[in-house]
Amino acid sequence: MTTLTKREQELLQLLREDARKSVTDLARELGVSRPTLQNMMKKLEEVAISRYTVDLKPTFANAPIRAYVLLNREPRKSVDILEVIKQFPTVKFVCTVTGEFDVIVELEAGQYEDLEAILHGIELIDGVSRTQTYMVLSENFSQ
């Protein structure tokens, strides 16, 4: 694992807050030259940043229906299950957790029928023993 300098960590935080800032503005905020900042950006893109993206407000998203699926799985099939789930195009993230359930999956769908089909698909994955779904009604806070 690559260690980031304090300045690189500060740059990463500035990009998290607003990735649209210009290189000139970022360099000014960090008190470094433009070429130095560009080198820092290059390093971050090699070791820390996987992609730049747009995070739409839920009321403006093309896929307004969101749900969280909690599932239990057979331990021997954990890797296979995660690989199958990652292939669903509407999956936003997957994480393993401690507690009553083993995995949390966030889904987005354009229609309830689409969401139902995805949920049914997850239930049919070999090794998934139980699911529980929570529909998002509103988003009250997001960073």
Secondary structure, 3 states (H helix, E strand, C coil): CCCCCHHHHHHHHHHHHCCCCCHHHHHHHHCCCHHHHHHHHHHHHHHCCCCCCCCCCCCCCCCCEEEEEEEEECHHHHHHHHHHHHHCCCEEEEEECCCCCCEEEEEEECCHHHHHHHHHHHHCCCCEEEEEEEECCCCCCCC
